[in-house]
């Protein structure tokens, strides 16, 4: 795995985890009972993006390490993936 591929895998994993973590413990202004004039009631009451970004980074480092290990370990090769694809040539599936 090249450095570029590793960075791309990290970035994609980071954003996927971030979008999962983002709505956790979300409190809207209407739920908090304090709606700031000019904002929608569904706007966040407390803006915890820095904390959620740090949590996301910690989770992503662990997941990224597992993904890189899986890719570089050789447990699954390209030939294995080709055998699992639908419409593979007749001799590909043993």
VEXZA-427812 format. One line per field, with one value per residue (C-alpha): x, y, z. Coordinates in steps of 0.02 Angstrom, whole numbers, plus 32768, in hexadecimal, padded with zeros to 4 digits. Layout:
residues N
x	(X ...) $
y	(Y ...) $
z	(Z ...) $
END
This chain:
residues 94
x	(8000 8047 8049 7FCA 7F53 7F67 7F3E 7EA6 7E67 7E81 7E23 7D90 7D86 7D92 7D00 7C96 7CB4 7C98 7BEC 7BC0 7C01 7BB7 7B01 7B2F 7AFB 7AB1 7A40 79DD 79B1 78FA 7926 7992 7907 7974 795A 79CD 7970 7998 79C6 795B 791B 797A 7A23 7A9A 7A92 7B45 7BC9 7C3A 7C94 7D44 7D1C 7CC6 7D5A 7DD1 7D61 7D55 7E12 7E2C 7DAF 7DF4 7EA7 7E71 7E04 7E89 7F0C 7E9B 7E75 7F2D 7F5B 7ED2 7F09 7FC3 7FB3 7F84 7EF0 7E89 7EDA 7E9B 7E7E 7E0C 7DA8 7D96 7D4F 7CC9 7C8B 7BE9 7C00 7CB1 7CF4 7CBD 7D69 7D80 7D13 7D5C) $
y	(8000 80A8 8140 8196 8101 80FA 81B3 81A2 810D 8173 820A 81A4 8144 81E5 8236 8199 818D 8249 823F 81B0 820C 82B6 8296 823D 82A4 832A 83A8 8421 84D0 84A1 840E 8480 8502 8592 85C0 864C 86C9 86B2 85FA 8561 84FF 8467 84C0 8475 84BE 8490 8489 83F5 83E0 83E6 835D 82F4 830C 82CC 8236 8216 821C 81A0 8125 813D 8119 8070 8045 8083 8015 7F7D 7FA7 7FC0 7F1E 7EC0 7F06 7EEA 7E40 7DE5 7D8B 7DB9 7DCB 7E19 7D69 7D45 7DE2 7DB2 7D09 7D5B 7DD2 7DA7 7D81 7D41 7CCB 7C15 7BD7 7C5E 7C0E 7B6A) $
z	(8000 7FCE 8040 7FD1 7FDA 8097 80A7 8037 809C 813C 80F7 80B7 815B 81C0 8166 8170 822C 8240 81EF 8266 8301 82D4 8307 83AA 8443 83D1 8428 83BE 83F7 8404 8476 84E2 84EA 84AE 83F8 83BF 8351 8299 82A8 8288 831D 82DF 82EC 836D 841B 8444 83BE 83E9 8344 838D 840B 8386 830F 8396 83B9 82FE 82EC 837A 8331 8281 82B6 82FB 8263 81EA 823E 822B 8175 8149 81A1 8142 809A 80B5 810B 806B 80B9 8020 7F76 7ED5 7E91 7F26 7F02 7E4B 7E7C 7EE7 7E61 7E08 7D50 7D67 7CE1 7CF7 7D2F 7DB2 7E39 7E79) $
END
